[in-house]
């Protein structure tokens, strides 16, 4: 199974640039074209939050229009720039799937693939940080307990760990310790992936890999000094690709091209090119 991950697309209205600089819609268009060009097409695309910049119906409509060419299922959860209600209205088919134990949370499970996908709503109305809450955590525990043999990937917006980028760490997942307690009871969860930081970060959480996926637009600056001010850079845009094979999930950062290549290592006689 191949799972593509988009995150932090921050779509705005036509003619509006994020922070006065970034044409986020153009970057998303390129990312969609890139995913469509992959020789192996992803089975699904998960979107781990901040689809929009201001949670307006018009921004969600623009996001949906840009991603419409994708032929595979699109599976979003809200980030702090979105809202549960806004996402429910924009994606009624996702709203119909949602359970989560709390009526305001857009949590859901996607079965029918080699990897079971559990998408969690960590958004908090009007706040930049994330929380799952006791109802969502209880729902997650029950969902994982109901399918202990199924390899599972969990996706959400807010990272449950610190990154060293201090202005972002103060708005990560506030109930990360409670999430860790749940995951430690369920070894079939192979990995956890999230967004929010706009750059690739990899660590361990609850004894398994945990990843933050990059944004297809701007990147939060890699500023690890404790007093570094909030800022962003226009680094190469990227998406994450998660390959399930051999019982493992292997995650790749895939830069949105085009780039020169591919160039062969060997010629028609199987000799190393340039070895003369």
N, C-alpha and C positions, 0 to 999 in steps of 0.2 A: 504494500500500500504506500502511496506517495501523498503526503499532506503538505499543501502550500499554506503559508501563513503570511497574511498582510496585517499590518498594525499601524496605528497612528497616522492615518491618511489625512486627517484634519481638513476635510473638504469645506470650501467656502462658496459663497455665491459668485457667479460670473463677474469678472472684473475686480474681485477682491483678492489681495495677496495676504497670506499668513504673515503676521509681524511686518507687513509692508514689503516683504522680500520674496516669499515662496509661493509660486503658482502650484499649489498642491494638487489641483485637478490634473494639470499636465503631467505631473509625476505619476499620479495614479493611472492615467491613460497609458503611459509607457510601461508601467508594471503589469497592467492587464495584457498589453500586447506581448510582453516578454513571457508571461505565463502561457499564453496561447501558442507561443513559438516553441515551447519545450518539446523535444523529441518524445519524451514520456510525459504525458499529461497527468497532472495531479488528479487524484480521485475526489478530493474535496479541497475547498479553500476556507480556512478558519480566519476570522478577522477579530483580533483581540483588542478591540476598543479604540476610542477616539476616531471613529469614522468621520465625524463632523467636527467643526470648530466651535459652533454655537448651538448645536442641538435643535436646529430649525427644520421644519418639514421640507423646505426648499433644498437645504443642504443634503438631507437624506435622499431626496429625489435625485439630486445630481450624482450622489454616490452610486445609487442604483443604476442610473443611466450609464455611467462610466463602466461599471462592472457587468452590465448586461451581456456583453459578448462572451463572458466565461460560460462554458457549457456544463461545468461541474457544480455541485451544490455549494452555495455560499453560506457560511455559518458564523454570524457575528454575535458578539456580546458587547455591552456598553463599556466605555471608559469614562473618565471624569469629565470629558468634554461632551459626552452624550448623556442620555438619561434612559432609565429602564422604560419609561412611558414613551419617549420618543422613538426608541428602537422597536417597541411593540407596534406602534402605529405604522412605522415604515416597513416592517417585516411581519405582516400578519401570519404568514406561514410558520415563522419561528415562534411567535407568540402562542400559537396553537400547540406547539411542542412543549412549552415551558411548564415546569412544575416548580420545584425548588422549595416547597414548604412555606414560602412567604410570597404572598400574592404580588408584591411590588418588585420582586427579583426575577430576572429573566435567566433562570438556570435551566439547562436541558441536556439530555443525553441523545447521542446519535449512534444507533446500532446498525447492523447490516454490513459492516466492513470488517476486515481483519483486525483493525484496532477500534476499540470502543472509545468514542469521544465524549468527554464530559466538559461542558462549557459553563463557566461560573460567572455570575454577575457580581463584581466587586465594587460597583459604583455606589457613591453616597451622594444623595441630592445636594447640590450646591457646594460640595467640598472637593478638594483635589485629591485627598487620600482615599484609600480603599478599605472596605470592610465587607466581610461575607455575612457575619451575623450568625446567631445561634441556630436560627431556622434553616439557613442554607447549609451550615455545617452538619446539622442533623440529617438533612436531606441527602447530602453528599455521602455521609457514612452509610445510610440505608441503601443508596444506589450502588455503592461499591460492594456492600455486603451481599447484594442480590446477585452479583455476577463475579464471584471471586476468581473464576478461571479465565476471564476475558482480559487480554492485554488492553491496557487503557492509557490514553493520553489526556491530561487535564489542561485546559486553557482558560486564562483569565487575563484581565488587564493589568492589575497592580502587582508588582513583584513582591513576594513574601520574604525578601532578603535585602540587605543593604548592598550597594554597589560601590560606595566610596565617592559618588557624585552627590555631595551633601544636600544641595537644594532639591534634589529629587528624592533622596532617601527619607526626608521628613514627610513625604507624601506617599509612602509605599503602603503595603497591606498591613493595617494595624492589628488584625487578629491572626497574624502569621503563625504564632505558637499554637493556636487552637487548630489551624489547618494542618500543621505538622503532626499533631497528635492523631488526627483522623487518618492521614496518609500512612503513618507508621503501622496502622492496623490492616493495611491492604497492600500486600506486596505485588499485586498484579498491575498497579500503577507504574508504568515504565518510565514516565517522564512528566514534567510540568513545563509549560511554556506560557509566556506572557508578553506584555508590551510596555508602554508608558515611558521608557527611557530613550527610545528612538535610536538604539544602537545595540549591537550584539554583545551580550554579557552571558557568561556561562559559569555555573557553580553547581554545588550539590545542595539538595534540600530534602529532608526526611529520607536520607539514604538513597537518593536517586538523582539523575541529572535534572537540572533546572536551567532554563534558557530564557533570556529576553531577546526577542526578535528585533531586527532593525526596521527602520521606517523606509518606505519607498520615496520619501521626500527629505526633509532636513533631519540632521542628527543633533541630539543634545551633545554639547561639547564634552570631550573626555577631559574633565578638569577635576583632578583628585585632591587638590589643595583644599583644606577644610573651609577656607574663607573665599573660595572662588565664586564670583558672581554668576547668576544664571545666564547662559548664552547658548547659541547653537552654531554649527558649522554646516556648510553645504558639502558634505562628504559624498562619495559615490552612493547612490540609492541602491537598496537591496531588499530582497525578500528572504524568508526562511523556507527551506524545504526539509521535511522530516520523512525519512525513508524507514519503513518498517520491514525488516528482513532478518531472517535467522533469529527471531524472537527478541530483537533489539530495535530501538528507535535510534537512528543515526541522523543528526541534524546538520544541515549545511547552510551557510550564508551564501546566497547566490546574488551577485551584483547584476543590476539591470543594465544591459548593454545598449548598443552593440560594442563589442571589442574585437580586435583583430584575432583571426584564427577560425577554426582550429588548424594548427600546423601539425603535420605528422612527425613522429619521432623516427620512423623507419621508412626507407624507400621501397620500391616494388620488389627488390631483391632481399628485403628484410635486413638491410644494412643501416646502421645508425646514420641519420642525415647529418652531414657536416663533419663526419669523422675523418675525411681524407686530409 
